[in-house]
């Protein structure tokens, strides 16, 4: 009864209903697949009024390509599509093979971008209106079950207008533009961004430049944008740590400063910056930072007591005493 009611309320066609399988989750949504022509990175961005849309729609692999599979989602299209690309098929060739024996072709919406920037997209005639897609240079935007027919054009325009920015920010701009012109007719629930490098180093566990999901939220795009900002700030921290390893303190402090400017209230960022200063014979600069941090959360002082034993804080006993006295 509940399933029948859901289909009725979602205005699904009789044909789509007949072809639906429990193993093929619904993901009526808008999405974008794209390749950055400068960095070679590839990405998928998606938003839907459906729980955890990122686990169904978005698929990508470093050095290979990216796939968005939606409407009546066939998750296998993600893995199979990437495998076909890895075997040397173009985006269009891979899509043709995926759809060649698909009984649900009319209710599928699929987009693929390969590592050369070739793009292929399919919107089945049984996808719920408003449904459509639009291809551009090394990207495709696609949507179904939208409130208006303006979504693909709005996404394309926003993506084009953001040239020169990091790919993740361009994806975010396209998703926001879709929502501005109406987005999903049912509303908002989840969103995701997945970005992978242009080339694989054979380390799949370490080859997702950005991998962020908002599984359930009243404002998924706002939360996704917030998480993307946090991600970018922590990237500055990571790059700062690498600069410390290379004994480039000026660069490290610039990068740490960039991170803290983005999140001035983040005690974690402040704390490890203070530790880095102390470890590099600049205890006098670190002391005011430690004092401010300890005043807000005494657990950081307890943490400081534990660091010398594992050589994460390498100050003298006198300097440690001075820090802990704050």
QUILINVEN-V730511 format. One record per residue. N is the residue number from 1. RES is the residue in one small letter. PSI is psi in whole degrees, 0 to 359 (999 if undefined). Layout:
BEGIN
N	RES	PSI
N	RES	PSI
END
This chain:
BEGIN
1	x	314
2	x	319
3	x	317
4	x	318
5	x	320
6	x	314
7	x	321
8	x	313
9	x	333
10	x	3
11	x	38
12	x	145
13	x	160
14	x	322
15	x	315
16	x	319
17	x	318
18	x	330
19	x	354
20	x	138
21	x	146
22	x	332
23	x	355
24	x	90
25	x	152
26	x	135
27	x	68
28	x	125
29	x	178
30	x	146
31	x	170
32	x	138
33	x	142
34	x	156
35	x	135
36	x	118
37	x	343
38	x	308
39	x	338
40	x	359
41	x	152
42	x	149
43	x	160
44	x	136
45	x	143
46	x	150
47	x	144
48	x	159
49	x	70
50	x	144
51	x	133
52	x	52
53	x	331
54	x	337
55	x	350
56	x	318
57	x	316
58	x	127
59	x	137
60	x	153
61	x	134
62	x	134
63	x	1
64	x	296
65	x	192
66	x	147
67	x	137
68	x	123
69	x	120
70	x	194
71	x	245
72	x	95
73	x	130
74	x	99
75	x	330
76	x	336
77	x	329
78	x	302
79	x	315
80	x	321
81	x	316
82	x	323
83	x	318
84	x	320
85	x	320
86	x	332
87	x	355
88	x	1
89	x	148
90	x	171
91	x	314
92	x	318
93	x	318
94	x	316
95	x	318
96	x	318
97	x	317
98	x	321
99	x	347
100	x	326
101	x	28
102	x	113
103	x	343
104	x	23
105	x	324
106	x	339
107	x	14
108	x	151
109	x	121
110	x	140
111	x	142
112	x	139
113	x	134
114	x	179
115	x	358
116	x	359
117	x	4
118	x	142
119	x	141
120	x	143
121	x	147
122	x	130
123	x	111
124	x	150
125	x	347
126	x	4
127	x	144
128	x	131
129	x	151
130	x	131
131	x	142
132	x	177
133	x	165
134	x	123
135	x	142
136	x	193
137	x	107
138	x	28
139	x	162
140	x	139
141	x	144
142	x	150
143	x	156
144	x	156
145	x	43
146	x	157
147	x	323
148	x	173
149	x	15
150	x	355
151	x	306
152	x	316
153	x	320
154	x	319
155	x	315
156	x	315
157	x	316
158	x	320
159	x	316
160	x	321
161	x	343
162	x	18
163	x	140
164	x	340
165	x	162
166	x	147
167	x	320
168	x	322
169	x	326
170	x	321
171	x	317
172	x	320
173	x	319
174	x	317
175	x	317
176	x	322
177	x	323
178	x	320
179	x	324
180	x	324
181	x	14
182	x	321
183	x	205
184	x	130
185	x	335
186	x	345
187	x	212
188	x	147
189	x	312
190	x	162
191	x	162
192	x	152
193	x	132
194	x	122
195	x	134
196	x	155
197	x	163
198	x	328
199	x	138
200	x	139
201	x	15
202	x	22
203	x	71
204	x	336
205	x	348
206	x	29
207	x	43
208	x	104
209	x	317
210	x	134
211	x	88
212	x	138
213	x	141
214	x	108
215	x	332
216	x	109
217	x	149
218	x	334
219	x	71
220	x	323
221	x	322
222	x	319
223	x	322
224	x	320
225	x	322
226	x	315
227	x	324
228	x	322
229	x	318
230	x	316
231	x	314
232	x	322
233	x	317
234	x	335
235	x	321
236	x	318
237	x	316
238	x	318
239	x	327
240	x	319
241	x	320
242	x	322
243	x	323
244	x	317
245	x	329
246	x	7
247	x	31
248	x	79
249	x	319
250	x	316
251	x	318
252	x	314
253	x	328
254	x	316
255	x	316
256	x	320
257	x	320
258	x	317
259	x	315
260	x	332
261	x	326
262	x	325
263	x	75
264	x	341
265	x	2
266	x	108
267	x	328
268	x	312
269	x	316
270	x	318
271	x	310
272	x	336
273	x	317
274	x	318
275	x	317
276	x	317
277	x	313
278	x	318
279	x	341
280	x	35
281	x	27
282	x	52
283	x	324
284	x	326
285	x	331
286	x	329
287	x	311
288	x	329
289	x	314
290	x	317
291	x	315
292	x	319
293	x	313
294	x	326
295	x	330
296	x	330
297	x	108
298	x	342
299	x	335
300	x	330
301	x	319
302	x	320
303	x	318
304	x	325
305	x	333
306	x	344
307	x	321
308	x	325
309	x	333
310	x	15
311	x	27
312	x	345
313	x	116
314	x	37
315	x	168
316	x	166
317	x	321
318	x	318
319	x	323
320	x	317
321	x	319
322	x	317
323	x	314
324	x	346
325	x	350
326	x	999
END
